[in-house]
Amino acid sequence: MELLSAKGIDYCKLEKLLKDKQWYEADQQTWKLMLKASGREKEEWIDLENLESIKKFPSEDLLTIDSLCMHYSNGFYGFSIQKQIYKC
């Protein structure tokens, strides 16, 4: 699986955690990577109320995280599945 990143982020550790079914650790790693991709490591939170902040989150990174989660959880975890649940 190709692990694309607009910010040069290495997703290998996340992939290993997901492959090993270490869900909690993978969740923690995902959060760290999302902070890094959004440039909010220092703040330790992502401003979800600021639409411009959300628009700046690199789509390549979002798709990589989602693809990894969907693949290694057999479709149980990932942003795509959360979106489907939310729509119901």
N, CA, C and O atoms as CSV, one atom per row, in Angstrom:
chain,resi,resn,atom,element,x,y,z
A,1,MET,N,N,0.848,-1.175,0.000
A,1,MET,CA,C,0.000,0.000,0.000
A,1,MET,C,C,0.895,1.240,0.000
A,1,MET,O,O,1.838,1.335,0.785
A,2,GLU,N,N,0.592,2.180,-0.880
A,2,GLU,CA,C,1.377,3.408,-0.964
A,2,GLU,C,C,0.911,4.387,0.113
A,2,GLU,O,O,-0.278,4.685,0.227
A,3,LEU,N,N,1.862,4.878,0.894
A,3,LEU,CA,C,1.552,5.765,2.010
A,3,LEU,C,C,1.912,7.202,1.641
A,3,LEU,O,O,3.007,7.674,1.947
A,4,LEU,N,N,0.985,7.889,0.982
A,4,LEU,CA,C,1.223,9.248,0.503
A,4,LEU,C,C,1.062,10.272,1.612
A,4,LEU,O,O,0.239,10.114,2.513
A,5,SER,N,N,1.869,11.331,1.528
A,5,SER,CA,C,1.771,12.431,2.475
A,5,SER,C,C,2.231,13.719,1.810
A,5,SER,O,O,3.309,13.781,1.220
A,6,ALA,N,N,1.403,14.735,1.914
A,6,ALA,CA,C,1.762,16.056,1.387
A,6,ALA,C,C,2.787,16.738,2.290
A,6,ALA,O,O,3.442,17.695,1.879
A,7,LYS,N,N,2.923,16.245,3.513
A,7,LYS,CA,C,3.815,16.847,4.509
A,7,LYS,C,C,5.049,16.000,4.798
A,7,LYS,O,O,5.814,16.303,5.714
A,8,GLY,N,N,5.243,14.940,4.019
A,8,GLY,CA,C,6.406,14.078,4.227
A,8,GLY,C,C,6.331,13.236,5.484
A,8,GLY,O,O,7.363,12.873,6.049
A,9,ILE,N,N,5.138,12.923,5.925
A,9,ILE,CA,C,4.943,12.153,7.159
A,9,ILE,C,C,5.133,10.664,6.882
A,9,ILE,O,O,4.670,10.147,5.866
A,10,ASP,N,N,5.809,9.995,7.783
A,10,ASP,CA,C,6.056,8.561,7.684
A,10,ASP,C,C,4.918,7.817,8.395
A,10,ASP,O,O,4.748,7.951,9.607
A,11,TYR,N,N,4.158,7.051,7.654
A,11,TYR,CA,C,3.019,6.326,8.205
A,11,TYR,C,C,3.330,4.863,8.515
A,11,TYR,O,O,2.415,4.088,8.792
A,12,CYS,N,N,4.590,4.479,8.474
A,12,CYS,CA,C,4.974,3.082,8.701
A,12,CYS,C,C,4.631,2.587,10.098
A,12,CYS,O,O,4.178,1.453,10.255
A,13,LYS,N,N,4.838,3.411,11.108
A,13,LYS,CA,C,4.532,2.993,12.483
A,13,LYS,C,C,3.033,2.755,12.637
A,13,LYS,O,O,2.619,1.773,13.253
A,14,LEU,N,N,2.224,3.645,12.081
A,14,LEU,CA,C,0.777,3.467,12.141
A,14,LEU,C,C,0.382,2.180,11.418
A,14,LEU,O,O,-0.451,1.419,11.912
A,15,GLU,N,N,0.968,1.941,10.269
A,15,GLU,CA,C,0.658,0.731,9.528
A,15,GLU,C,C,0.993,-0.517,10.340
A,15,GLU,O,O,0.211,-1.467,10.365
A,16,LYS,N,N,2.138,-0.522,10.998
A,16,LYS,CA,C,2.533,-1.683,11.812
A,16,LYS,C,C,1.555,-1.905,12.968
A,16,LYS,O,O,1.149,-3.036,13.239
A,17,LEU,N,N,1.182,-0.819,13.645
A,17,LEU,CA,C,0.233,-0.947,14.755
A,17,LEU,C,C,-1.101,-1.507,14.274
A,17,LEU,O,O,-1.687,-2.371,14.927
A,18,LEU,N,N,-1.573,-1.026,13.152
A,18,LEU,CA,C,-2.838,-1.513,12.606
A,18,LEU,C,C,-2.715,-2.969,12.160
A,18,LEU,O,O,-3.616,-3.776,12.391
A,19,LYS,N,N,-1.610,-3.290,11.531
A,19,LYS,CA,C,-1.366,-4.661,11.074
A,19,LYS,C,C,-1.361,-5.621,12.257
A,19,LYS,O,O,-1.860,-6.742,12.158
A,20,ASP,N,N,-0.791,-5.172,13.385
A,20,ASP,CA,C,-0.713,-5.993,14.599
A,20,ASP,C,C,-1.981,-5.918,15.449
A,20,ASP,O,O,-2.045,-6.495,16.535
A,21,LYS,N,N,-2.999,-5.196,14.941
A,21,LYS,CA,C,-4.287,-5.039,15.619
A,21,LYS,C,C,-4.161,-4.395,17.003
A,21,LYS,O,O,-4.904,-4.725,17.927
A,22,GLN,N,N,-3.230,-3.493,17.119
A,22,GLN,CA,C,-3.052,-2.726,18.356
A,22,GLN,C,C,-3.878,-1.442,18.205
A,22,GLN,O,O,-3.341,-0.362,17.956
A,23,TRP,N,N,-5.192,-1.592,18.363
A,23,TRP,CA,C,-6.134,-0.525,18.026
A,23,TRP,C,C,-5.949,0.731,18.870
A,23,TRP,O,O,-5.952,1.839,18.333
A,24,TYR,N,N,-5.789,0.577,20.168
A,24,TYR,CA,C,-5.631,1.756,21.033
A,24,TYR,C,C,-4.370,2.531,20.661
A,24,TYR,O,O,-4.405,3.752,20.509
A,25,GLU,N,N,-3.265,1.820,20.517
A,25,GLU,CA,C,-2.001,2.459,20.163
A,25,GLU,C,C,-2.091,3.115,18.781
A,25,GLU,O,O,-1.535,4.191,18.559
A,26,ALA,N,N,-2.794,2.458,17.861
A,26,ALA,CA,C,-2.976,3.014,16.518
A,26,ALA,C,C,-3.800,4.295,16.581
A,26,ALA,O,O,-3.534,5.246,15.845
A,27,ASP,N,N,-4.788,4.319,17.448
A,27,ASP,CA,C,-5.604,5.519,17.627
A,27,ASP,C,C,-4.762,6.677,18.150
A,27,ASP,O,O,-4.882,7.806,17.674
A,28,GLN,N,N,-3.918,6.395,19.123
A,28,GLN,CA,C,-3.025,7.418,19.676
A,28,GLN,C,C,-2.043,7.926,18.613
A,28,GLN,O,O,-1.787,9.126,18.513
A,29,GLN,N,N,-1.504,7.003,17.829
A,29,GLN,CA,C,-0.564,7.356,16.764
A,29,GLN,C,C,-1.266,8.184,15.680
A,29,GLN,O,O,-0.693,9.136,15.151
A,30,THR,N,N,-2.491,7.818,15.359
A,30,THR,CA,C,-3.269,8.567,14.368
A,30,THR,C,C,-3.426,10.015,14.806
A,30,THR,O,O,-3.258,10.934,14.004
A,31,TRP,N,N,-3.748,10.216,16.073
A,31,TRP,CA,C,-3.911,11.572,16.601
A,31,TRP,C,C,-2.607,12.363,16.457
A,31,TRP,O,O,-2.627,13.515,16.024
A,32,LYS,N,N,-1.493,11.758,16.811
A,32,LYS,CA,C,-0.195,12.429,16.691
A,32,LYS,C,C,0.096,12.808,15.238
A,32,LYS,O,O,0.577,13.905,14.956
A,33,LEU,N,N,-0.200,11.896,14.334
A,33,LEU,CA,C,0.053,12.148,12.914
A,33,LEU,C,C,-0.875,13.224,12.363
A,33,LEU,O,O,-0.478,14.016,11.509
A,34,MET,N,N,-2.102,13.250,12.850
A,34,MET,CA,C,-3.038,14.289,12.406
A,34,MET,C,C,-2.594,15.665,12.899
A,34,MET,O,O,-2.712,16.656,12.178
A,35,LEU,N,N,-2.093,15.721,14.110
A,35,LEU,CA,C,-1.563,16.990,14.633
A,35,LEU,C,C,-0.378,17.445,13.788
A,35,LEU,O,O,-0.250,18.627,13.469
A,36,LYS,N,N,0.481,16.502,13.430
A,36,LYS,CA,C,1.646,16.822,12.617
A,36,LYS,C,C,1.223,17.307,11.227
A,36,LYS,O,O,1.751,18.303,10.733
A,37,ALA,N,N,0.288,16.620,10.605
A,37,ALA,CA,C,-0.171,16.985,9.267
A,37,ALA,C,C,-0.840,18.351,9.249
A,37,ALA,O,O,-0.775,19.069,8.251
A,38,SER,N,N,-1.479,18.705,10.349
A,38,SER,CA,C,-2.176,19.983,10.417
A,38,SER,C,C,-1.294,21.108,10.962
A,38,SER,O,O,-1.715,22.264,11.025
A,39,GLY,N,N,-0.061,20.755,11.357
A,39,GLY,CA,C,0.843,21.758,11.904
A,39,GLY,C,C,0.432,22.240,13.283
A,39,GLY,O,O,0.715,23.380,13.652
A,40,ARG,N,N,-0.236,21.382,14.052
A,40,ARG,CA,C,-0.752,21.764,15.369
A,40,ARG,C,C,-0.132,20.941,16.498
A,40,ARG,O,O,-0.754,20.748,17.542
A,41,GLU,N,N,1.083,20.461,16.291
A,41,GLU,CA,C,1.744,19.657,17.326
A,41,GLU,C,C,1.941,20.440,18.615
A,41,GLU,O,O,1.724,19.908,19.703
A,42,LYS,N,N,2.344,21.682,18.503
A,42,LYS,CA,C,2.603,22.507,19.683
A,42,LYS,C,C,1.312,22.758,20.474
A,42,LYS,O,O,1.312,22.721,21.704
A,43,GLU,N,N,0.215,23.014,19.753
A,43,GLU,CA,C,-1.066,23.286,20.414
A,43,GLU,C,C,-1.713,22.020,20.972
A,43,GLU,O,O,-2.477,22.079,21.935
A,44,GLU,N,N,-1.402,20.874,20.361
A,44,GLU,CA,C,-1.933,19.566,20.746
A,44,GLU,C,C,-3.443,19.435,20.549
A,44,GLU,O,O,-4.084,18.607,21.196
A,45,TRP,N,N,-4.000,20.235,19.672
A,45,TRP,CA,C,-5.411,20.119,19.319
A,45,TRP,C,C,-5.623,20.711,17.929
A,45,TRP,O,O,-4.837,21.538,17.466
A,46,ILE,N,N,-6.685,20.279,17.281
A,46,ILE,CA,C,-7.022,20.777,15.953
A,46,ILE,C,C,-8.279,21.627,16.088
A,46,ILE,O,O,-9.272,21.193,16.673
A,47,ASP,N,N,-8.230,22.828,15.547
A,47,ASP,CA,C,-9.346,23.764,15.638
A,47,ASP,C,C,-10.438,23.363,14.645
A,47,ASP,O,O,-10.422,23.784,13.488
A,48,LEU,N,N,-11.380,22.551,15.107
A,48,LEU,CA,C,-12.432,22.043,14.237
A,48,LEU,C,C,-13.506,23.083,13.935
A,48,LEU,O,O,-14.304,22.904,13.016
A,49,GLU,N,N,-13.526,24.163,14.701
A,49,GLU,CA,C,-14.517,25.207,14.452
A,49,GLU,C,C,-14.032,26.221,13.423
A,49,GLU,O,O,-14.810,27.033,12.923
A,50,ASN,N,N,-12.748,26.167,13.113
A,50,ASN,CA,C,-12.174,27.074,12.129
A,50,ASN,C,C,-12.155,26.358,10.785
A,50,ASN,O,O,-11.318,25.486,10.550
A,51,LEU,N,N,-13.075,26.728,9.910
A,51,LEU,CA,C,-13.213,26.069,8.618
A,51,LEU,C,C,-11.929,26.141,7.797
A,51,LEU,O,O,-11.591,25.183,7.101
A,52,GLU,N,N,-11.216,27.247,7.865
A,52,GLU,CA,C,-9.960,27.384,7.120
A,52,GLU,C,C,-8.923,26.389,7.612
A,52,GLU,O,O,-8.152,25.847,6.820
A,53,SER,N,N,-8.904,26.149,8.903
A,53,SER,CA,C,-7.969,25.182,9.489
A,53,SER,C,C,-8.247,23.782,8.940
A,53,SER,O,O,-7.316,23.043,8.620
A,54,ILE,N,N,-9.511,23.424,8.834
A,54,ILE,CA,C,-9.896,22.112,8.324
A,54,ILE,C,C,-9.569,22.002,6.837
A,54,ILE,O,O,-9.099,20.959,6.383
A,55,LYS,N,N,-9.810,23.046,6.091
A,55,LYS,CA,C,-9.531,23.040,4.653
A,55,LYS,C,C,-8.046,22.866,4.365
A,55,LYS,O,O,-7.676,22.360,3.305
A,56,LYS,N,N,-7.192,23.279,5.299
A,56,LYS,CA,C,-5.743,23.186,5.105
A,56,LYS,C,C,-5.198,21.787,5.399
A,56,LYS,O,O,-4.044,21.495,5.083
A,57,PHE,N,N,-6.008,20.931,5.994
A,57,PHE,CA,C,-5.541,19.572,6.289
A,57,PHE,C,C,-5.338,18.853,4.958
A,57,PHE,O,O,-6.268,18.776,4.156
A,58,PRO,N,N,-4.140,18.325,4.710
A,58,PRO,CA,C,-3.835,17.722,3.414
A,58,PRO,C,C,-4.696,16.492,3.108
A,58,PRO,O,O,-4.739,15.541,3.888
A,59,SER,N,N,-5.367,16.529,1.980
A,59,SER,CA,C,-6.246,15.417,1.611
A,59,SER,C,C,-5.467,14.119,1.423
A,59,SER,O,O,-5.984,13.043,1.721
A,60,GLU,N,N,-4.230,14.205,0.933
A,60,GLU,CA,C,-3.427,12.992,0.761
A,60,GLU,C,C,-3.240,12.274,2.093
A,60,GLU,O,O,-3.330,11.049,2.174
A,61,ASP,N,N,-2.981,13.056,3.128
A,61,ASP,CA,C,-2.751,12.471,4.442
A,61,ASP,C,C,-4.040,11.890,5.020
A,61,ASP,O,O,-4.026,10.816,5.622
A,62,LEU,N,N,-5.134,12.590,4.839
A,62,LEU,CA,C,-6.423,12.099,5.308
A,62,LEU,C,C,-6.779,10.779,4.616
A,62,LEU,O,O,-7.249,9.840,5.259
A,63,LEU,N,N,-6.554,10.720,3.317
A,63,LEU,CA,C,-6.835,9.494,2.565
A,63,LEU,C,C,-5.909,8.350,2.964
A,63,LEU,O,O,-6.336,7.196,3.016
A,64,THR,N,N,-4.649,8.661,3.244
A,64,THR,CA,C,-3.705,7.619,3.671
A,64,THR,C,C,-4.135,7.025,5.005
A,64,THR,O,O,-4.166,5.804,5.162
A,65,ILE,N,N,-4.463,7.875,5.959
A,65,ILE,CA,C,-4.900,7.395,7.279
A,65,ILE,C,C,-6.170,6.563,7.134
A,65,ILE,O,O,-6.279,5.480,7.709
A,66,ASP,N,N,-7.119,7.071,6.370
A,66,ASP,CA,C,-8.385,6.362,6.172
A,66,ASP,C,C,-8.150,5.012,5.503
A,66,ASP,O,O,-8.703,4.001,5.936
A,67,SER,N,N,-7.340,4.989,4.460
A,67,SER,CA,C,-7.064,3.741,3.735
A,67,SER,C,C,-6.411,2.702,4.633
A,67,SER,O,O,-6.779,1.528,4.601
A,68,LEU,N,N,-5.449,3.132,5.429
A,68,LEU,CA,C,-4.786,2.213,6.353
A,68,LEU,C,C,-5.782,1.632,7.351
A,68,LEU,O,O,-5.824,0.421,7.567
A,69,CYS,N,N,-6.569,2.494,7.946
A,69,CYS,CA,C,-7.540,2.045,8.952
A,69,CYS,C,C,-8.575,1.105,8.340
A,69,CYS,O,O,-8.895,0.065,8.916
A,70,MET,N,N,-9.092,1.470,7.182
A,70,MET,CA,C,-10.100,0.638,6.523
A,70,MET,C,C,-9.509,-0.726,6.131
A,70,MET,O,O,-10.142,-1.764,6.326
A,71,HIS,N,N,-8.310,-0.708,5.585
A,71,HIS,CA,C,-7.681,-1.950,5.126
A,71,HIS,C,C,-7.419,-2.916,6.281
A,71,HIS,O,O,-7.833,-4.074,6.229
A,72,TYR,N,N,-6.740,-2.449,7.308
A,72,TYR,CA,C,-6.310,-3.352,8.380
A,72,TYR,C,C,-7.413,-3.700,9.378
A,72,TYR,O,O,-7.249,-4.614,10.186
A,73,SER,N,N,-8.534,-2.982,9.330
A,73,SER,CA,C,-9.655,-3.317,10.214
A,73,SER,C,C,-10.770,-4.026,9.449
A,73,SER,O,O,-11.853,-4.263,9.985
A,74,ASN,N,N,-10.492,-4.362,8.188
A,74,ASN,CA,C,-11.504,-4.997,7.335
A,74,ASN,C,C,-12.783,-4.165,7.243
A,74,ASN,O,O,-13.892,-4.700,7.251
A,75,GLY,N,N,-12.604,-2.842,7.157
A,75,GLY,CA,C,-13.731,-1.934,6.971
A,75,GLY,C,C,-14.468,-1.520,8.222
A,75,GLY,O,O,-15.526,-0.897,8.133
A,76,PHE,N,N,-13.932,-1.853,9.405
A,76,PHE,CA,C,-14.596,-1.475,10.648
A,76,PHE,C,C,-14.195,-0.084,11.149
A,76,PHE,O,O,-14.994,0.592,11.796
A,77,TYR,N,N,-12.975,0.342,10.858
A,77,TYR,CA,C,-12.480,1.631,11.343
A,77,TYR,C,C,-12.031,2.499,10.172
A,77,TYR,O,O,-11.654,1.998,9.113
A,78,GLY,N,N,-12.081,3.792,10.386
A,78,GLY,CA,C,-11.648,4.743,9.375
A,78,GLY,C,C,-12.623,5.897,9.272
A,78,GLY,O,O,-13.760,5.808,9.736
A,79,PHE,N,N,-12.179,6.967,8.668
A,79,PHE,CA,C,-13.025,8.146,8.518
A,79,PHE,C,C,-14.211,7.853,7.609
A,79,PHE,O,O,-15.307,8.366,7.832
A,80,SER,N,N,-13.998,7.033,6.590
A,80,SER,CA,C,-15.077,6.697,5.652
A,80,SER,C,C,-16.242,6.026,6.361
A,80,SER,O,O,-17.401,6.371,6.132
A,81,ILE,N,N,-15.931,5.072,7.219
A,81,ILE,CA,C,-16.984,4.344,7.930
A,81,ILE,C,C,-17.665,5.252,8.955
A,81,ILE,O,O,-18.873,5.150,9.167
A,82,GLN,N,N,-16.895,6.138,9.590
A,82,GLN,CA,C,-17.497,7.083,10.537
A,82,GLN,C,C,-18.465,8.007,9.821
A,82,GLN,O,O,-19.524,8.335,10.356
A,83,LYS,N,N,-18.112,8.425,8.625
A,83,LYS,CA,C,-18.982,9.288,7.840
A,83,LYS,C,C,-20.284,8.557,7.501
A,83,LYS,O,O,-21.361,9.147,7.579
A,84,GLN,N,N,-20.191,7.278,7.125
A,84,GLN,CA,C,-21.384,6.500,6.802
A,84,GLN,C,C,-22.290,6.362,8.024
A,84,GLN,O,O,-23.511,6.476,7.912
A,85,ILE,N,N,-21.700,6.119,9.175
A,85,ILE,CA,C,-22.469,5.979,10.414
A,85,ILE,C,C,-23.150,7.303,10.760
A,85,ILE,O,O,-24.317,7.331,11.150
A,86,TYR,N,N,-22.413,8.383,10.614
A,86,TYR,CA,C,-22.940,9.710,10.939
A,86,TYR,C,C,-24.134,10.063,10.050
A,86,TYR,O,O,-25.081,10.697,10.516
A,87,LYS,N,N,-24.100,9.659,8.781
A,87,LYS,CA,C,-25.167,9.973,7.837
A,87,LYS,C,C,-26.466,9.229,8.158
A,87,LYS,O,O,-27.551,9.675,7.785
A,88,CYS,N,N,-26.348,8.084,8.858
A,88,CYS,CA,C,-27.553,7.271,9.140
A,88,CYS,C,C,-28.489,7.941,10.088
A,88,CYS,O,O,-29.537,7.385,10.418
